[in-house]
């Protein structure tokens, strides 16, 4: 937190233009969009069992077909 405040205050005399604010807004928006999308994919993958085969340490559950 101290580092963030000091880094913010160092550039106090620098003005951000219109294009800078647009770039900052678009970068924030797309970063959140990608982050939320990847979290949703991870959630749905976990719920549907797509990543069960990738976990070699989890004991395999027997299905009725295996017996």
mmCIF file as Biopython writes it, N, C-alpha, C and O atoms, coordinates in Angstrom:
data_model
#
loop_
_atom_site.group_PDB
_atom_site.id
_atom_site.type_symbol
_atom_site.label_atom_id
_atom_site.label_alt_id
_atom_site.label_comp_id
_atom_site.label_asym_id
_atom_site.label_entity_id
_atom_site.label_seq_id
_atom_site.pdbx_PDB_ins_code
_atom_site.Cartn_x
_atom_site.Cartn_y
_atom_site.Cartn_z
_atom_site.occupancy
_atom_site.B_iso_or_equiv
_atom_site.auth_seq_id
_atom_site.auth_asym_id
_atom_site.pdbx_PDB_model_num
ATOM 1   N N  . UNK A ? 1  ? 0.824   -1.183  0.000   1.0 0.0 1  A 1 
ATOM 2   C CA . UNK A ? 1  ? 0.000   0.000   0.000   1.0 0.0 1  A 1 
ATOM 3   C C  . UNK A ? 1  ? 0.873   1.253   0.000   1.0 0.0 1  A 1 
ATOM 4   O O  . UNK A ? 1  ? 0.581   2.226   -0.695  1.0 0.0 1  A 1 
ATOM 5   N N  . UNK A ? 2  ? 1.932   1.217   0.778   1.0 0.0 2  A 1 
ATOM 6   C CA . UNK A ? 2  ? 2.846   2.368   0.831   1.0 0.0 2  A 1 
ATOM 7   C C  . UNK A ? 2  ? 3.506   2.567   -0.527  1.0 0.0 2  A 1 
ATOM 8   O O  . UNK A ? 2  ? 3.665   3.696   -0.990  1.0 0.0 2  A 1 
ATOM 9   N N  . UNK A ? 3  ? 3.891   1.457   -1.163  1.0 0.0 3  A 1 
ATOM 10  C CA . UNK A ? 3  ? 4.524   1.565   -2.486  1.0 0.0 3  A 1 
ATOM 11  C C  . UNK A ? 3  ? 3.543   2.154   -3.502  1.0 0.0 3  A 1 
ATOM 12  O O  . UNK A ? 3  ? 3.931   2.990   -4.317  1.0 0.0 3  A 1 
ATOM 13  N N  . UNK A ? 4  ? 2.283   1.728   -3.462  1.0 0.0 4  A 1 
ATOM 14  C CA . UNK A ? 4  ? 1.291   2.236   -4.413  1.0 0.0 4  A 1 
ATOM 15  C C  . UNK A ? 4  ? 1.061   3.739   -4.224  1.0 0.0 4  A 1 
ATOM 16  O O  . UNK A ? 4  ? 0.944   4.474   -5.204  1.0 0.0 4  A 1 
ATOM 17  N N  . UNK A ? 5  ? 0.996   4.193   -2.982  1.0 0.0 5  A 1 
ATOM 18  C CA . UNK A ? 5  ? 0.798   5.618   -2.718  1.0 0.0 5  A 1 
ATOM 19  C C  . UNK A ? 5  ? 2.007   6.419   -3.178  1.0 0.0 5  A 1 
ATOM 20  O O  . UNK A ? 5  ? 1.859   7.491   -3.766  1.0 0.0 5  A 1 
ATOM 21  N N  . UNK A ? 6  ? 3.204   5.901   -2.911  1.0 0.0 6  A 1 
ATOM 22  C CA . UNK A ? 6  ? 4.404   6.633   -3.337  1.0 0.0 6  A 1 
ATOM 23  C C  . UNK A ? 6  ? 4.531   6.657   -4.861  1.0 0.0 6  A 1 
ATOM 24  O O  . UNK A ? 6  ? 4.926   7.674   -5.431  1.0 0.0 6  A 1 
ATOM 25  N N  . UNK A ? 7  ? 4.199   5.547   -5.523  1.0 0.0 7  A 1 
ATOM 26  C CA . UNK A ? 7  ? 4.255   5.516   -6.987  1.0 0.0 7  A 1 
ATOM 27  C C  . UNK A ? 7  ? 3.227   6.458   -7.595  1.0 0.0 7  A 1 
ATOM 28  O O  . UNK A ? 7  ? 3.493   7.090   -8.618  1.0 0.0 7  A 1 
ATOM 29  N N  . UNK A ? 8  ? 2.056   6.559   -6.976  1.0 0.0 8  A 1 
ATOM 30  C CA . UNK A ? 8  ? 1.017   7.460   -7.481  1.0 0.0 8  A 1 
ATOM 31  C C  . UNK A ? 8  ? 1.417   8.914   -7.289  1.0 0.0 8  A 1 
ATOM 32  O O  . UNK A ? 8  ? 1.149   9.752   -8.150  1.0 0.0 8  A 1 
ATOM 33  N N  . UNK A ? 9  ? 2.054   9.218   -6.168  1.0 0.0 9  A 1 
ATOM 34  C CA . UNK A ? 9  ? 2.392   10.611  -5.887  1.0 0.0 9  A 1 
ATOM 35  C C  . UNK A ? 9  ? 3.627   11.084  -6.654  1.0 0.0 9  A 1 
ATOM 36  O O  . UNK A ? 9  ? 3.812   12.289  -6.827  1.0 0.0 9  A 1 
ATOM 37  N N  . UNK A ? 10 ? 4.474   10.166  -7.116  1.0 0.0 10 A 1 
ATOM 38  C CA . UNK A ? 10 ? 5.646   10.564  -7.901  1.0 0.0 10 A 1 
ATOM 39  C C  . UNK A ? 10 ? 5.214   11.207  -9.217  1.0 0.0 10 A 1 
ATOM 40  O O  . UNK A ? 10 ? 5.809   12.193  -9.651  1.0 0.0 10 A 1 
ATOM 41  N N  . UNK A ? 11 ? 4.197   10.661  -9.843  1.0 0.0 11 A 1 
ATOM 42  C CA . UNK A ? 11 ? 3.728   11.200  -11.119 1.0 0.0 11 A 1 
ATOM 43  C C  . UNK A ? 11 ? 2.662   12.256  -10.953 1.0 0.0 11 A 1 
ATOM 44  O O  . UNK A ? 11 ? 1.825   12.412  -11.842 1.0 0.0 11 A 1 
ATOM 45  N N  . UNK A ? 12 ? 2.654   12.976  -9.873  1.0 0.0 12 A 1 
ATOM 46  C CA . UNK A ? 12 ? 1.618   13.967  -9.600  1.0 0.0 12 A 1 
ATOM 47  C C  . UNK A ? 12 ? 1.576   15.116  -10.581 1.0 0.0 12 A 1 
ATOM 48  O O  . UNK A ? 12 ? 0.505   15.679  -10.808 1.0 0.0 12 A 1 
ATOM 49  N N  . UNK A ? 13 ? 2.696   15.485  -11.170 1.0 0.0 13 A 1 
ATOM 50  C CA . UNK A ? 13 ? 2.707   16.619  -12.084 1.0 0.0 13 A 1 
ATOM 51  C C  . UNK A ? 13 ? 2.442   16.214  -13.528 1.0 0.0 13 A 1 
ATOM 52  O O  . UNK A ? 13 ? 2.408   17.070  -14.412 1.0 0.0 13 A 1 
ATOM 53  N N  . UNK A ? 14 ? 2.254   14.926  -13.780 1.0 0.0 14 A 1 
ATOM 54  C CA . UNK A ? 14 ? 2.015   14.439  -15.139 1.0 0.0 14 A 1 
ATOM 55  C C  . UNK A ? 14 ? 0.508   14.360  -15.372 1.0 0.0 14 A 1 
ATOM 56  O O  . UNK A ? 14 ? -0.224  13.772  -14.576 1.0 0.0 14 A 1 
ATOM 57  N N  . UNK A ? 15 ? 0.062   14.952  -16.460 1.0 0.0 15 A 1 
ATOM 58  C CA . UNK A ? 15 ? -1.353  14.933  -16.815 1.0 0.0 15 A 1 
ATOM 59  C C  . UNK A ? 15 ? -1.619  13.785  -17.782 1.0 0.0 15 A 1 
ATOM 60  O O  . UNK A ? 15 ? -0.802  13.498  -18.656 1.0 0.0 15 A 1 
ATOM 61  N N  . UNK A ? 16 ? -2.758  13.137  -17.621 1.0 0.0 16 A 1 
ATOM 62  C CA . UNK A ? 16 ? -3.171  12.086  -18.540 1.0 0.0 16 A 1 
ATOM 63  C C  . UNK A ? 16 ? -4.160  12.711  -19.516 1.0 0.0 16 A 1 
ATOM 64  O O  . UNK A ? 16 ? -5.149  13.324  -19.113 1.0 0.0 16 A 1 
ATOM 65  N N  . UNK A ? 17 ? -3.881  12.546  -20.789 1.0 0.0 17 A 1 
ATOM 66  C CA . UNK A ? 17 ? -4.757  13.100  -21.824 1.0 0.0 17 A 1 
ATOM 67  C C  . UNK A ? 17 ? -5.983  12.237  -22.055 1.0 0.0 17 A 1 
ATOM 68  O O  . UNK A ? 17 ? -6.181  11.209  -21.408 1.0 0.0 17 A 1 
ATOM 69  N N  . UNK A ? 18 ? -6.806  12.693  -23.006 1.0 0.0 18 A 1 
ATOM 70  C CA . UNK A ? 18 ? -8.038  11.984  -23.327 1.0 0.0 18 A 1 
ATOM 71  C C  . UNK A ? 18 ? -7.755  10.565  -23.814 1.0 0.0 18 A 1 
ATOM 72  O O  . UNK A ? 18 ? -8.448  9.627   -23.419 1.0 0.0 18 A 1 
ATOM 73  N N  . UNK A ? 19 ? -6.758  10.403  -24.655 1.0 0.0 19 A 1 
ATOM 74  C CA . UNK A ? 19 ? -6.424  9.077   -25.172 1.0 0.0 19 A 1 
ATOM 75  C C  . UNK A ? 19 ? -5.876  8.169   -24.077 1.0 0.0 19 A 1 
ATOM 76  O O  . UNK A ? 19 ? -6.096  6.959   -24.108 1.0 0.0 19 A 1 
ATOM 77  N N  . UNK A ? 20 ? -5.177  8.737   -23.125 1.0 0.0 20 A 1 
ATOM 78  C CA . UNK A ? 20 ? -4.678  7.948   -22.001 1.0 0.0 20 A 1 
ATOM 79  C C  . UNK A ? 20 ? -5.801  7.399   -21.145 1.0 0.0 20 A 1 
ATOM 80  O O  . UNK A ? 20 ? -5.757  6.243   -20.725 1.0 0.0 20 A 1 
ATOM 81  N N  . UNK A ? 21 ? -6.826  8.234   -20.878 1.0 0.0 21 A 1 
ATOM 82  C CA . UNK A ? 21 ? -7.975  7.777   -20.095 1.0 0.0 21 A 1 
ATOM 83  C C  . UNK A ? 21 ? -8.759  6.711   -20.840 1.0 0.0 21 A 1 
ATOM 84  O O  . UNK A ? 21 ? -9.250  5.754   -20.241 1.0 0.0 21 A 1 
ATOM 85  N N  . UNK A ? 22 ? -8.873  6.883   -22.164 1.0 0.0 22 A 1 
ATOM 86  C CA . UNK A ? 22 ? -9.572  5.875   -22.971 1.0 0.0 22 A 1 
ATOM 87  C C  . UNK A ? 22 ? -8.812  4.554   -22.917 1.0 0.0 22 A 1 
ATOM 88  O O  . UNK A ? 22 ? -9.415  3.496   -22.740 1.0 0.0 22 A 1 
ATOM 89  N N  . UNK A ? 23 ? -7.489  4.611   -23.070 1.0 0.0 23 A 1 
ATOM 90  C CA . UNK A ? 23 ? -6.675  3.397   -23.016 1.0 0.0 23 A 1 
ATOM 91  C C  . UNK A ? 23 ? -6.759  2.748   -21.636 1.0 0.0 23 A 1 
ATOM 92  O O  . UNK A ? 23 ? -6.839  1.523   -21.539 1.0 0.0 23 A 1 
ATOM 93  N N  . UNK A ? 24 ? -6.742  3.536   -20.581 1.0 0.0 24 A 1 
ATOM 94  C CA . UNK A ? 24 ? -6.844  3.010   -19.227 1.0 0.0 24 A 1 
ATOM 95  C C  . UNK A ? 24 ? -8.200  2.353   -19.009 1.0 0.0 24 A 1 
ATOM 96  O O  . UNK A ? 24 ? -8.280  1.278   -18.415 1.0 0.0 24 A 1 
ATOM 97  N N  . UNK A ? 25 ? -9.248  2.979   -19.476 1.0 0.0 25 A 1 
ATOM 98  C CA . UNK A ? 25 ? -10.593 2.411   -19.333 1.0 0.0 25 A 1 
ATOM 99  C C  . UNK A ? 25 ? -10.772 1.127   -20.116 1.0 0.0 25 A 1 
ATOM 100 O O  . UNK A ? 25 ? -11.321 0.151   -19.605 1.0 0.0 25 A 1 
ATOM 101 N N  . UNK A ? 26 ? -10.302 1.127   -21.377 1.0 0.0 26 A 1 
ATOM 102 C CA . UNK A ? 26 ? -10.422 -0.083  -22.191 1.0 0.0 26 A 1 
ATOM 103 C C  . UNK A ? 26 ? -9.566  -1.219  -21.640 1.0 0.0 26 A 1 
ATOM 104 O O  . UNK A ? 26 ? -9.993  -2.374  -21.640 1.0 0.0 26 A 1 
ATOM 105 N N  . UNK A ? 27 ? -8.375  -0.900  -21.176 1.0 0.0 27 A 1 
ATOM 106 C CA . UNK A ? 27 ? -7.518  -1.922  -20.592 1.0 0.0 27 A 1 
ATOM 107 C C  . UNK A ? 27 ? -8.131  -2.530  -19.349 1.0 0.0 27 A 1 
ATOM 108 O O  . UNK A ? 27 ? -8.066  -3.744  -19.151 1.0 0.0 27 A 1 
ATOM 109 N N  . UNK A ? 28 ? -8.728  -1.698  -18.507 1.0 0.0 28 A 1 
ATOM 110 C CA . UNK A ? 28 ? -9.393  -2.199  -17.302 1.0 0.0 28 A 1 
ATOM 111 C C  . UNK A ? 28 ? -10.596 -3.048  -17.661 1.0 0.0 28 A 1 
ATOM 112 O O  . UNK A ? 28 ? -10.797 -4.120  -17.090 1.0 0.0 28 A 1 
ATOM 113 N N  . UNK A ? 29 ? -11.395 -2.575  -18.602 1.0 0.0 29 A 1 
ATOM 114 C CA . UNK A ? 29 ? -12.588 -3.312  -19.014 1.0 0.0 29 A 1 
ATOM 115 C C  . UNK A ? 29 ? -12.238 -4.687  -19.574 1.0 0.0 29 A 1 
ATOM 116 O O  . UNK A ? 29 ? -12.827 -5.688  -19.166 1.0 0.0 29 A 1 
ATOM 117 N N  . UNK A ? 30 ? -11.288 -4.746  -20.502 1.0 0.0 30 A 1 
ATOM 118 C CA . UNK A ? 30 ? -10.949 -6.024  -21.117 1.0 0.0 30 A 1 
ATOM 119 C C  . UNK A ? 30 ? -10.223 -6.952  -20.146 1.0 0.0 30 A 1 
ATOM 120 O O  . UNK A ? 30 ? -10.360 -8.171  -20.249 1.0 0.0 30 A 1 
ATOM 121 N N  . UNK A ? 31 ? -9.459  -6.404  -19.213 1.0 0.0 31 A 1 
ATOM 122 C CA . UNK A ? 31 ? -8.827  -7.243  -18.190 1.0 0.0 31 A 1 
ATOM 123 C C  . UNK A ? 31 ? -9.883  -7.891  -17.303 1.0 0.0 31 A 1 
ATOM 124 O O  . UNK A ? 31 ? -9.792  -9.079  -16.991 1.0 0.0 31 A 1 
ATOM 125 N N  . UNK A ? 32 ? -10.886 -7.114  -16.897 1.0 0.0 32 A 1 
ATOM 126 C CA . UNK A ? 32 ? -11.967 -7.683  -16.098 1.0 0.0 32 A 1 
ATOM 127 C C  . UNK A ? 32 ? -12.788 -8.685  -16.903 1.0 0.0 32 A 1 
ATOM 128 O O  . UNK A ? 32 ? -13.202 -9.714  -16.370 1.0 0.0 32 A 1 
ATOM 129 N N  . UNK A ? 33 ? -13.026 -8.397  -18.170 1.0 0.0 33 A 1 
ATOM 130 C CA . UNK A ? 33 ? -13.792 -9.300  -19.024 1.0 0.0 33 A 1 
ATOM 131 C C  . UNK A ? 33 ? -13.073 -10.639 -19.178 1.0 0.0 33 A 1 
ATOM 132 O O  . UNK A ? 33 ? -13.693 -11.695 -19.046 1.0 0.0 33 A 1 
ATOM 133 N N  . UNK A ? 34 ? -11.787 -10.600 -19.454 1.0 0.0 34 A 1 
ATOM 134 C CA . UNK A ? 34 ? -11.017 -11.835 -19.601 1.0 0.0 34 A 1 
ATOM 135 C C  . UNK A ? 34 ? -10.945 -12.580 -18.276 1.0 0.0 34 A 1 
ATOM 136 O O  . UNK A ? 34 ? -11.106 -13.800 -18.247 1.0 0.0 34 A 1 
ATOM 137 N N  . UNK A ? 35 ? -10.706 -11.868 -17.183 1.0 0.0 35 A 1 
ATOM 138 C CA . UNK A ? 35 ? -10.634 -12.506 -15.873 1.0 0.0 35 A 1 
ATOM 139 C C  . UNK A ? 35 ? -11.939 -13.175 -15.481 1.0 0.0 35 A 1 
ATOM 140 O O  . UNK A ? 35 ? -11.936 -14.307 -14.997 1.0 0.0 35 A 1 
ATOM 141 N N  . UNK A ? 36 ? -13.051 -12.491 -15.684 1.0 0.0 36 A 1 
ATOM 142 C CA . UNK A ? 36 ? -14.360 -13.078 -15.359 1.0 0.0 36 A 1 
ATOM 143 C C  . UNK A ? 36 ? -14.675 -14.254 -16.275 1.0 0.0 36 A 1 
ATOM 144 O O  . UNK A ? 36 ? -15.242 -15.253 -15.832 1.0 0.0 36 A 1 
ATOM 145 N N  . UNK A ? 37 ? -14.313 -14.139 -17.537 1.0 0.0 37 A 1 
ATOM 146 C CA . UNK A ? 37 ? -14.550 -15.240 -18.475 1.0 0.0 37 A 1 
ATOM 147 C C  . UNK A ? 37 ? -13.761 -16.484 -18.108 1.0 0.0 37 A 1 
ATOM 148 O O  . UNK A ? 37 ? -14.289 -17.595 -18.166 1.0 0.0 37 A 1 
ATOM 149 N N  . UNK A ? 38 ? -12.503 -16.309 -17.732 1.0 0.0 38 A 1 
ATOM 150 C CA . UNK A ? 38 ? -11.693 -17.458 -17.343 1.0 0.0 38 A 1 
ATOM 151 C C  . UNK A ? 38 ? -12.184 -18.070 -16.033 1.0 0.0 38 A 1 
ATOM 152 O O  . UNK A ? 38 ? -12.156 -19.291 -15.873 1.0 0.0 38 A 1 
ATOM 153 N N  . UNK A ? 39 ? -12.628 -17.243 -15.106 1.0 0.0 39 A 1 
ATOM 154 C CA . UNK A ? 39 ? -13.186 -17.780 -13.862 1.0 0.0 39 A 1 
ATOM 155 C C  . UNK A ? 39 ? -14.475 -18.557 -14.133 1.0 0.0 39 A 1 
ATOM 156 O O  . UNK A ? 39 ? -14.708 -19.597 -13.517 1.0 0.0 39 A 1 
ATOM 157 N N  . UNK A ? 40 ? -15.313 -18.065 -15.046 1.0 0.0 40 A 1 
ATOM 158 C CA . UNK A ? 40 ? -16.537 -18.775 -15.406 1.0 0.0 40 A 1 
ATOM 159 C C  . UNK A ? 40 ? -16.214 -20.107 -16.068 1.0 0.0 40 A 1 
ATOM 160 O O  . UNK A ? 40 ? -16.857 -21.115 -15.774 1.0 0.0 40 A 1 
ATOM 161 N N  . UNK A ? 41 ? -15.231 -20.123 -16.951 1.0 0.0 41 A 1 
ATOM 162 C CA . UNK A ? 41 ? -14.825 -21.378 -17.581 1.0 0.0 41 A 1 
ATOM 163 C C  . UNK A ? 41 ? -14.308 -22.369 -16.545 1.0 0.0 41 A 1 
ATOM 164 O O  . UNK A ? 41 ? -14.617 -23.558 -16.623 1.0 0.0 41 A 1 
ATOM 165 N N  . UNK A ? 42 ? -13.532 -21.900 -15.584 1.0 0.0 42 A 1 
ATOM 166 C CA . UNK A ? 42 ? -13.018 -22.773 -14.543 1.0 0.0 42 A 1 
ATOM 167 C C  . UNK A ? 42 ? -14.163 -23.323 -13.690 1.0 0.0 42 A 1 
ATOM 168 O O  . UNK A ? 42 ? -14.153 -24.502 -13.337 1.0 0.0 42 A 1 
ATOM 169 N N  . UNK A ? 43 ? -15.138 -22.496 -13.359 1.0 0.0 43 A 1 
ATOM 170 C CA . UNK A ? 43 ? -16.279 -22.925 -12.561 1.0 0.0 43 A 1 
ATOM 171 C C  . UNK A ? 43 ? -17.088 -23.989 -13.292 1.0 0.0 43 A 1 
ATOM 172 O O  . UNK A ? 43 ? -17.393 -25.039 -12.726 1.0 0.0 43 A 1 
ATOM 173 N N  . UNK A ? 44 ? -17.435 -23.721 -14.551 1.0 0.0 44 A 1 
ATOM 174 C CA . UNK A ? 44 ? -18.244 -24.679 -15.299 1.0 0.0 44 A 1 
ATOM 175 C C  . UNK A ? 44 ? -17.472 -25.961 -15.592 1.0 0.0 44 A 1 
ATOM 176 O O  . UNK A ? 44 ? -18.062 -27.041 -15.609 1.0 0.0 44 A 1 
ATOM 177 N N  . UNK A ? 45 ? -16.174 -25.862 -15.821 1.0 0.0 45 A 1 
ATOM 178 C CA . UNK A ? 45 ? -15.362 -27.052 -16.047 1.0 0.0 45 A 1 
ATOM 179 C C  . UNK A ? 45 ? -15.332 -27.921 -14.804 1.0 0.0 45 A 1 
ATOM 180 O O  . UNK A ? 45 ? -15.402 -29.147 -14.899 1.0 0.0 45 A 1 
ATOM 181 N N  . UNK A ? 46 ? -15.230 -27.301 -13.649 1.0 0.0 46 A 1 
ATOM 182 C CA . UNK A ? 46 ? -15.211 -28.049 -12.398 1.0 0.0 46 A 1 
ATOM 183 C C  . UNK A ? 46 ? -16.567 -28.695 -12.133 1.0 0.0 46 A 1 
ATOM 184 O O  . UNK A ? 46 ? -16.633 -29.834 -11.670 1.0 0.0 46 A 1 
ATOM 185 N N  . UNK A ? 47 ? -17.638 -27.979 -12.420 1.0 0.0 47 A 1 
ATOM 186 C CA . UNK A ? 47 ? -18.982 -28.505 -12.160 1.0 0.0 47 A 1 
ATOM 187 C C  . UNK A ? 47 ? -19.331 -29.680 -13.065 1.0 0.0 47 A 1 
ATOM 188 O O  . UNK A ? 47 ? -20.025 -30.604 -12.641 1.0 0.0 47 A 1 
ATOM 189 N N  . UNK A ? 48 ? -18.863 -29.652 -14.292 1.0 0.0 48 A 1 
ATOM 190 C CA . UNK A ? 48 ? -19.210 -30.708 -15.246 1.0 0.0 48 A 1 
ATOM 191 C C  . UNK A ? 48 ? -18.221 -31.861 -15.251 1.0 0.0 48 A 1 
ATOM 192 O O  . UNK A ? 48 ? -18.443 -32.860 -15.935 1.0 0.0 48 A 1 
ATOM 193 N N  . UNK A ? 49 ? -17.132 -31.740 -14.498 1.0 0.0 49 A 1 
ATOM 194 C CA . UNK A ? 49 ? -16.192 -32.844 -14.360 1.0 0.0 49 A 1 
ATOM 195 C C  . UNK A ? 49 ? -15.174 -32.960 -15.467 1.0 0.0 49 A 1 
ATOM 196 O O  . UNK A ? 49 ? -14.564 -34.018 -15.625 1.0 0.0 49 A 1 
ATOM 197 N N  . UNK A ? 50 ? -14.969 -31.906 -16.243 1.0 0.0 50 A 1 
ATOM 198 C CA . UNK A ? 50 ? -14.002 -31.977 -17.332 1.0 0.0 50 A 1 
ATOM 199 C C  . UNK A ? 50 ? -12.563 -32.091 -16.827 1.0 0.0 50 A 1 
ATOM 200 O O  . UNK A ? 50 ? -11.702 -32.598 -17.545 1.0 0.0 50 A 1 
ATOM 201 N N  . UNK A ? 51 ? -12.292 -31.637 -15.623 1.0 0.0 51 A 1 
ATOM 202 C CA . UNK A ? 51 ? -10.921 -31.682 -15.131 1.0 0.0 51 A 1 
ATOM 203 C C  . UNK A ? 51 ? -10.679 -32.863 -14.194 1.0 0.0 51 A 1 
ATOM 204 O O  . UNK A ? 51 ? -9.631  -32.922 -13.551 1.0 0.0 51 A 1 
ATOM 205 N N  . UNK A ? 52 ? -11.600 -33.784 -14.103 1.0 0.0 52 A 1 
ATOM 206 C CA . UNK A ? 52 ? -11.393 -34.958 -13.261 1.0 0.0 52 A 1 
ATOM 207 C C  . UNK A ? 52 ? -10.252 -35.822 -13.782 1.0 0.0 52 A 1 
ATOM 208 O O  . UNK A ? 52 ? -9.467  -36.338 -12.987 1.0 0.0 52 A 1 
ATOM 209 N N  . UNK A ? 53 ? -10.143 -35.990 -15.075 1.0 0.0 53 A 1 
ATOM 210 C CA . UNK A ? 53 ? -9.102  -36.842 -15.647 1.0 0.0 53 A 1 
ATOM 211 C C  . UNK A ? 53 ? -7.718  -36.233 -15.483 1.0 0.0 53 A 1 
ATOM 212 O O  . UNK A ? 53 ? -6.722  -36.952 -15.564 1.0 0.0 53 A 1 
ATOM 213 N N  . UNK A ? 54 ? -7.631  -34.955 -15.260 1.0 0.0 54 A 1 
ATOM 214 C CA . UNK A ? 54 ? -6.336  -34.287 -15.151 1.0 0.0 54 A 1 
ATOM 215 C C  . UNK A ? 54 ? -5.769  -34.339 -13.742 1.0 0.0 54 A 1 
ATOM 216 O O  . UNK A ? 54 ? -4.655  -33.864 -13.521 1.0 0.0 54 A 1 
ATOM 217 N N  . UNK A ? 55 ? -6.490  -34.895 -12.787 1.0 0.0 55 A 1 
ATOM 218 C CA . UNK A ? 55 ? -6.040  -34.953 -11.395 1.0 0.0 55 A 1 
ATOM 219 C C  . UNK A ? 55 ? -5.555  -36.370 -11.084 1.0 0.0 55 A 1 
ATOM 220 O O  . UNK A ? 55 ? -6.366  -37.233 -10.746 1.0 0.0 55 A 1 
ATOM 221 N N  . UNK A ? 56 ? -4.237  -36.628 -11.193 1.0 0.0 56 A 1 
ATOM 222 C CA . UNK A ? 56 ? -3.751  -37.997 -10.990 1.0 0.0 56 A 1 
ATOM 223 C C  . UNK A ? 56 ? -3.746  -38.432 -9.524  1.0 0.0 56 A 1 
ATOM 224 O O  . UNK A ? 56 ? -3.614  -39.625 -9.249  1.0 0.0 56 A 1 
ATOM 225 N N  . UNK A ? 57 ? -3.884  -37.513 -8.583  1.0 0.0 57 A 1 
ATOM 226 C CA . UNK A ? 57 ? -3.806  -37.853 -7.163  1.0 0.0 57 A 1 
ATOM 227 C C  . UNK A ? 57 ? -5.166  -38.156 -6.540  1.0 0.0 57 A 1 
ATOM 228 O O  . UNK A ? 57 ? -5.228  -38.692 -5.434  1.0 0.0 57 A 1 
ATOM 229 N N  . UNK A ? 58 ? -6.233  -37.830 -7.218  1.0 0.0 58 A 1 
ATOM 230 C CA . UNK A ? 58 ? -7.566  -38.094 -6.685  1.0 0.0 58 A 1 
ATOM 231 C C  . UNK A ? 58 ? -7.922  -39.548 -6.956  1.0 0.0 58 A 1 
ATOM 232 O O  . UNK A ? 58 ? -7.767  -40.016 -8.084  1.0 0.0 58 A 1 
ATOM 233 N N  . UNK A ? 59 ? -8.400  -40.277 -5.941  1.0 0.0 59 A 1 
ATOM 234 C CA . UNK A ? 59 ? -8.781  -41.678 -6.188  1.0 0.0 59 A 1 
ATOM 235 C C  . UNK A ? 59 ? -9.959  -41.745 -7.155  1.0 0.0 59 A 1 
ATOM 236 O O  . UNK A ? 59 ? -10.905 -40.963 -7.065  1.0 0.0 59 A 1 
ATOM 237 N N  . UNK A ? 60 ? -9.879  -42.681 -8.065  1.0 0.0 60 A 1 
ATOM 238 C CA . UNK A ? 60 ? -10.921 -42.819 -9.069  1.0 0.0 60 A 1 
ATOM 239 C C  . UNK A ? 60 ? -12.147 -43.479 -8.443  1.0 0.0 60 A 1 
ATOM 240 O O  . UNK A ? 60 ? -12.023 -44.433 -7.675  1.0 0.0 60 A 1 
ATOM 241 N N  . UNK A ? 61 ? -13.321 -42.967 -8.773  1.0 0.0 61 A 1 
ATOM 242 C CA . UNK A ? 61 ? -14.564 -43.529 -8.285  1.0 0.0 61 A 1 
ATOM 243 C C  . UNK A ? 61 ? -15.029 -44.602 -9.252  1.0 0.0 61 A 1 
ATOM 244 O O  . UNK A ? 61 ? -14.939 -44.435 -10.469 1.0 0.0 61 A 1 
ATOM 245 N N  . UNK A ? 62 ? -15.518 -45.686 -8.714  1.0 0.0 62 A 1 
ATOM 246 C CA . UNK A ? 62 ? -16.018 -46.761 -9.570  1.0 0.0 62 A 1 
ATOM 247 C C  . UNK A ? 62 ? -17.406 -46.409 -10.059 1.0 0.0 62 A 1 
ATOM 248 O O  . UNK A ? 62 ? -18.256 -45.949 -9.297  1.0 0.0 62 A 1 
ATOM 249 N N  . UNK A ? 63 ? -17.618 -46.630 -11.325 1.0 0.0 63 A 1 
ATOM 250 C CA . UNK A ? 63 ? -18.924 -46.415 -11.930 1.0 0.0 63 A 1 
ATOM 251 C C  . UNK A ? 63 ? -19.574 -47.782 -12.117 1.0 0.0 63 A 1 
ATOM 252 O O  . UNK A ? 63 ? -18.882 -48.798 -12.047 1.0 0.0 63 A 1 
ATOM 253 N N  . UNK A ? 64 ? -20.859 -47.834 -12.349 1.0 0.0 64 A 1 
ATOM 254 C CA . UNK A ? 64 ? -21.515 -49.141 -12.578 1.0 0.0 64 A 1 
ATOM 255 C C  . UNK A ? 64 ? -20.937 -49.897 -13.776 1.0 0.0 64 A 1 
ATOM 256 O O  . UNK A ? 64 ? -21.010 -51.125 -13.817 1.0 0.0 64 A 1 
ATOM 257 N N  . UNK A ? 65 ? -20.374 -49.196 -14.732 1.0 0.0 65 A 1 
ATOM 258 C CA . UNK A ? 65 ? -19.776 -49.877 -15.890 1.0 0.0 65 A 1 
ATOM 259 C C  . UNK A ? 65 ? -18.488 -50.588 -15.517 1.0 0.0 65 A 1 
ATOM 260 O O  . UNK A ? 65 ? -18.124 -51.573 -16.160 1.0 0.0 65 A 1 
ATOM 261 N N  . UNK A ? 66 ? -17.777 -50.104 -14.474 1.0 0.0 66 A 1 
ATOM 262 C CA . UNK A ? 66 ? -16.505 -50.699 -14.079 1.0 0.0 66 A 1 
ATOM 263 C C  . UNK A ? 66 ? -16.701 -52.023 -13.333 1.0 0.0 66 A 1 
ATOM 264 O O  . UNK A ? 66 ? -15.779 -52.838 -13.297 1.0 0.0 66 A 1 
ATOM 265 N N  . UNK A ? 67 ? -17.850 -52.253 -12.749 1.0 0.0 67 A 1 
ATOM 266 C CA . UNK A ? 67 ? -18.046 -53.451 -11.921 1.0 0.0 67 A 1 
ATOM 267 C C  . UNK A ? 67 ? -18.443 -54.642 -12.696 1.0 0.0 67 A 1 
ATOM 268 O O  . UNK A ? 67 ? -18.640 -55.714 -12.124 1.0 0.0 67 A 1 
#
